[in-house]
């Protein structure tokens, strides 16, 4: 469980990094800022999940923030009506997996 949570958090952070890099490679006039902001949000979400993996239940505030961030991101994707295509399904799967595993105390206990 623990390593699966680390993999999900790392996948989310890497997807955010890819999204930022892809925004700078494909130059579109008005989408540059939005792409970088969305990429930074995913990097932040991945980082908070990785920190939750390392510190777990020792840092209660971090645990609550990770749960709130994961559920908030899933709700945002649902409200916006995101329609993933191709490899974006992997990001959605990582988001769902991280949200579910952040509730499980076995995946967030300290090492």
HUKAJO-V471059 format. One record per residue. N is the residue number from 1. RES is the residue in one letter. SS is DSSP state (A for helix, B for strand, O for the rest). PSI is psi in radians with two decimals (* if undefined). NEAR is the number of other C-alpha atoms within 12 Angstrom. Layout:
# HUKAJO-V471059
N_RES_SS_PSI_NEAR + N_RES_SS_PSI_NEAR
This chain:
# HUKAJO-V471059
1_X_O_-0.75_20 + 2_X_A_-0.79_28 + 3_X_A_-0.53_21 + 4_X_A_-0.66_25 + 5_X_A_-0.69_39 + 6_X_A_-0.72_30 + 7_X_A_-0.72_28 + 8_X_A_-0.78_38 + 9_X_A_-0.71_43 + 10_X_A_-0.66_31 + 11_X_A_-0.68_33 + 12_X_A_-0.76_41 + 13_X_A_-0.71_32 + 14_X_A_-0.63_28 + 15_X_A_-0.67_35 + 16_X_A_-0.71_30 + 17_X_A_-0.74_27 + 18_X_A_-0.70_25 + 19_X_A_-0.68_29 + 20_X_A_-0.82_27 + 21_X_A_-0.70_20 + 22_X_A_-0.57_20 + 23_X_A_-0.68_24 + 24_X_A_-0.47_19 + 25_X_A_-0.83_13 + 26_X_O_1.72_16 + 27_X_O_2.03_15 + 28_X_O_2.39_13 + 29_X_O_-0.87_11 + 30_X_O_-0.10_11 + 31_X_O_-0.08_17 + 32_X_A_-0.88_20 + 33_X_A_-0.70_17 + 34_X_A_-0.74_17 + 35_X_A_-0.71_26 + 36_X_A_-0.71_26 + 37_X_A_-0.78_19 + 38_X_A_-0.72_28 + 39_X_A_-0.72_27 + 40_X_A_-0.61_25 + 41_X_A_-0.75_27 + 42_X_A_-0.66_36 + 43_X_A_-0.75_27 + 44_X_A_-0.77_27 + 45_X_A_-0.74_41 + 46_X_A_-0.71_38 + 47_X_A_-0.70_33 + 48_X_A_-0.56_36 + 49_X_A_-0.65_46 + 50_X_A_-0.73_34 + 51_X_A_-0.67_30 + 52_X_A_-0.62_43 + 53_X_A_-0.78_39 + 54_X_A_-0.74_24 + 55_X_A_-0.48_24 + 56_X_A_-2.37_33 + 57_X_A_-0.11_25 + 58_X_A_-0.57_18 + 59_X_O_1.55_19 + 60_X_A_-0.68_19 + 61_X_A_-0.67_16 + 62_X_A_-0.67_25 + 63_X_A_-0.78_32 + 64_X_A_-0.69_24 + 65_X_A_-0.66_26 + 66_X_A_-0.74_38 + 67_X_A_-0.80_32 + 68_X_A_-0.71_23 + 69_X_A_-0.74_31 + 70_X_A_-0.83_37 + 71_X_A_-0.69_24 + 72_X_A_-0.71_21 + 73_X_A_-0.72_30 + 74_X_A_-0.72_27 + 75_X_A_-0.68_18 + 76_X_A_-0.78_18 + 77_X_A_-0.64_20 + 78_X_A_-0.74_16 + 79_X_A_-0.73_11 + 80_X_A_-0.47_12 + 81_X_O_0.77_10 + 82_X_O_2.31_16 + 83_X_O_1.61_14 + 84_X_O_2.54_15 + 85_X_O_2.33_10 + 86_X_O_-2.16_9 + 87_X_O_-0.18_14 + 88_X_A_-0.36_19 + 89_X_A_-0.54_17 + 90_X_A_-0.67_19 + 91_X_A_-0.73_34 + 92_X_A_-0.73_30 + 93_X_A_-0.71_24 + 94_X_A_-0.67_34 + 95_X_A_-0.81_40 + 96_X_A_-0.76_29 + 97_X_A_-0.77_33 + 98_X_A_-0.68_44 + 99_X_A_-0.75_37 + 100_X_A_-0.75_27 + 101_X_A_-0.38_35 + 102_X_A_-0.36_43 + 103_X_A_-0.41_30 + 104_X_O_2.08_23 + 105_X_A_-0.43_23 + 106_X_A_-0.48_20 + 107_X_A_-0.14_32 + 108_X_A_0.15_36 + 109_X_O_2.63_25 + 110_X_O_2.66_18 + 111_X_O_*_14
